[in-house]
Amino acid sequence: MLEALLITTASIVLGAGLGVLTRRKQASFAALRTFAVAAVAAAVAVQMLPEALQEMGGSALLVFLAALVLPGLVAPLARRIGRADSSKHALSTELGFLGFLAHQVAEGVALGSFSTAEHANHGHEGLVLGVAAHTVPLTALLIAEALTHRNARVAAGRAVALALATGLGFVLAGTLHEVLPHGLHSWLSAGVAGFLVHIIFHDHGDEGPRSSTRKVLD
């Protein structure tokens, strides 16, 4: 259990560091942003949405589409009540972060449950590394968004919150694994995937020059 917790926590730390680096203007760091966005798109298209579809069938697609259109529906209401930043992109980023936070708790519960005595005879290293592999770019993207549209304090708070949410899932795995609905993880994956699509296709505020070196690195 400790090894899995350390790997997933390290993936959040690595993702947060990657998110910080992508805000620098040098071509090499700007190319990391391209990597993070492409990796998130791959995680959505190859892992998160297909796994949700496998578990939920067509319902996963409905959840994905609902998350995709929700920011556009909520944005006019938010503007009416005076929210300072109520654009579709800002709302999708906020909802995406909250969804990913819940997703990390569910991931922690799932991974923590595989560390119990009943799973002691077989390892789950591949599953742990698979979770870490998509946690890094998702964390990087959300931290970079916080740095771009909010500030460093908010970004740091979000990184800490993601680490704590993951740890909480591990700690409560023995209790919550039997209580949480079996399909909750799939619902969260489909919903977060919808919010992430809004984020990755938005202008990320990178106005650096598109030099030949930058294009090659991208």
C-alpha positions in Angstrom: 0.0 0.0 0.0 2.8 2.4 0.9 4.5 1.9 -2.4 1.3 2.6 -4.4 0.6 5.7 -2.3 4.2 7.0 -2.9 3.9 6.4 -6.7 0.6 8.1 -7.0 1.6 11.0 -4.8 4.9 11.4 -6.8 2.8 11.5 -10.0 0.9 14.5 -8.6 4.2 16.3 -7.6 5.7 15.5 -11.0 2.6 16.8 -12.8 2.5 20.0 -10.7 6.2 20.6 -11.5 5.5 20.0 -15.2 2.5 22.5 -15.0 4.8 25.2 -13.5 7.5 24.6 -16.2 5.0 24.9 -19.0 4.3 28.5 -18.1 7.9 29.6 -18.9 8.4 31.2 -22.3 11.5 29.2 -23.5 10.8 27.0 -26.4 11.7 23.8 -24.6 9.3 24.5 -21.7 6.6 25.6 -24.1 6.9 22.3 -25.8 6.1 20.6 -22.5 2.7 22.3 -22.6 2.1 20.6 -26.0 3.1 17.3 -24.5 0.8 17.8 -21.5 -2.2 18.7 -23.7 -1.6 15.9 -26.1 -1.2 13.4 -23.2 -4.5 14.6 -21.7 -6.2 14.2 -25.0 -4.8 10.7 -25.3 -5.8 9.8 -21.7 -9.4 10.9 -22.5 -9.6 9.2 -25.8 -7.7 6.0 -25.0 -8.3 5.4 -21.3 -10.9 7.4 -19.4 -13.8 7.4 -21.9 -13.3 3.9 -23.2 -13.1 2.4 -19.7 -16.3 4.3 -18.7 -18.0 3.0 -21.8 -17.0 -0.5 -21.0 -18.4 -0.2 -17.5 -21.5 1.9 -18.2 -22.3 1.4 -21.8 -24.1 4.3 -23.6 -24.7 6.0 -20.2 -21.0 7.0 -20.2 -21.4 8.9 -23.4 -24.4 10.7 -22.0 -22.4 11.7 -18.9 -19.5 12.8 -21.2 -21.8 14.9 -23.4 -23.5 16.4 -20.3 -20.2 17.5 -18.9 -19.2 18.9 -22.3 -22.3 21.2 -22.6 -22.7 22.0 -18.9 -20.2 25.0 -18.8 -22.0 26.6 -21.7 -25.3 26.3 -19.9 -24.0 27.5 -16.5 -21.9 30.4 -17.8 -24.9 32.8 -18.5 -26.4 32.0 -15.1 -23.0 32.8 -13.4 -22.8 36.1 -15.2 -26.3 37.1 -14.0 -25.3 36.5 -10.4 -22.1 38.5 -10.8 -19.4 35.9 -10.9 -16.1 37.8 -11.9 -14.9 35.1 -14.2 -17.8 33.2 -15.6 -16.6 32.2 -19.0 -17.2 28.7 -20.3 -13.5 28.0 -20.1 -13.2 29.2 -16.5 -16.2 27.1 -15.4 -15.0 24.0 -17.2 -11.6 24.4 -15.5 -13.3 24.7 -12.0 -15.6 21.8 -12.6 -12.8 19.8 -14.1 -10.7 20.3 -11.0 -13.5 19.4 -8.7 -14.3 16.4 -10.7 -10.6 15.3 -10.8 -10.4 15.9 -7.0 -13.3 13.4 -6.5 -11.7 11.1 -9.2 -8.5 11.0 -7.1 -10.3 10.0 -4.0 -12.0 7.2 -6.0 -8.6 6.2 -7.5 -7.1 6.1 -3.9 -9.9 3.9 -2.7 -9.5 1.6 -5.7 -5.7 1.3 -5.3 -5.9 1.1 -1.6 -8.4 -1.8 -1.8 -5.9 -3.8 -3.9 -3.4 -3.5 -1.0 -5.6 -5.5 1.4 -4.8 -9.0 2.6 -7.2 -10.6 0.0 -5.0 -9.2 -2.8 -1.7 -10.1 -1.1 -0.8 -13.0 -3.4 -0.7 -11.0 -6.6 0.7 -7.6 -7.5 -1.0 -4.6 -9.2 2.1 -2.7 -10.3 0.7 -2.2 -13.8 -2.5 -0.7 -12.5 -0.6 1.7 -10.2 1.7 2.8 -13.0 -1.3 3.2 -15.4 -3.0 5.5 -12.9 0.2 7.5 -12.4 0.7 7.8 -16.2 -2.5 9.7 -16.7 -2.3 11.5 -13.4 0.9 13.4 -14.4 -0.5 15.2 -17.5 -3.9 15.8 -16.0 -2.3 17.4 -12.9 0.1 19.4 -15.1 -2.8 20.8 -17.2 -4.9 21.8 -14.2 -2.0 23.4 -12.4 -1.0 25.3 -15.5 -4.5 26.6 -15.9 -4.5 27.8 -12.3 -1.3 29.6 -12.8 -2.5 31.2 -16.1 -6.0 32.3 -14.9 -5.6 32.5 -11.1 -2.3 32.7 -9.2 0.5 30.7 -7.7 -1.2 30.4 -4.3 -4.3 28.8 -5.9 -2.1 26.5 -8.0 -0.2 25.3 -4.9 -3.4 24.8 -3.0 -4.8 22.7 -5.8 -1.7 20.5 -5.9 -1.8 19.9 -2.2 -5.6 19.2 -2.4 -5.0 16.5 -5.1 -2.3 14.9 -3.0 -4.5 14.9 0.1 -7.5 13.6 -1.8 -5.5 10.7 -3.1 -4.1 9.9 0.4 -7.6 10.1 1.8 -8.8 7.5 -0.6 -6.0 5.2 0.4 -6.6 5.7 4.1 -10.4 5.1 3.8 -10.1 2.3 1.2 -11.1 -0.4 3.7 -14.2 1.5 4.7 -15.3 3.1 1.5 -14.6 0.3 -0.9 -17.7 -1.6 0.3 -19.8 1.6 0.5 -19.1 3.5 -2.7 -21.3 2.6 -5.7 -19.4 0.3 -8.0 -19.9 2.6 -11.0 -18.9 5.8 -9.3 -15.3 5.8 -10.7 -16.7 5.3 -14.2 -19.2 8.2 -13.8 -16.4 10.5 -12.6 -14.1 9.4 -15.4 -16.7 10.2 -18.1 -17.6 13.5 -16.5 -14.0 14.7 -16.0 -13.3 13.7 -19.6 -16.0 16.0 -20.8 -14.7 19.0 -18.8 -11.1 18.3 -20.0 -12.2 18.5 -23.6 -13.2 22.1 -23.0 -9.8 22.9 -21.4 -7.5 21.3 -24.0 -9.2 23.0 -27.0 -9.1 26.4 -25.4 -6.5 29.1 -26.0 -4.1 28.5 -23.2 -2.6 32.0 -23.2 0.8 31.0 -24.7 1.8 33.8 -26.9 5.4 32.9 -27.4 6.9 33.1 -30.9 6.5 30.0 -33.0 10.1 29.7 -34.0 11.5 26.8 -36.0 13.0 25.3 -32.8 9.6 25.6 -31.1 7.8 23.8 -33.9 10.3 21.0 -34.0 10.0 20.5 -30.2 6.2 20.7 -30.4 
